[in-house]
Amino acid sequence: MYATQALTQLVPLAADELDKNKVTPGVLGFIVFAALAVGVWFLMKSMNRHMGRVDFEEAPDPAAEPEGTDGRTEAAASGATKAGPSGQD
């Protein structure tokens, strides 16, 4: 209760000095804004460093058709059967 009583006694003092046409954030507002900006800068720097370390290679989709087969089976596409155009070699 002592803190609220002290604040209520200080409010009338501040009200006498307060110019309602000129209210600025002041030095404290600048310090808070600068601290937030520095914090965001450090977070972005850390994120870039961590993203640079990521070694991501996407696994192929097993449901997708393999590239270059054009509807043929994988054995035919890989050359497992070495037959000519007529089926004889």
Secondary structure, DSSP 8 states (H G I E B T S, - for coil): -HHHHHHHHHHHHHHHH--TT----HHHHHHHHHHHHHHHHHHHHHHHHHHHH--------TTS--TT-TT--HHHHHT-S---TTS--
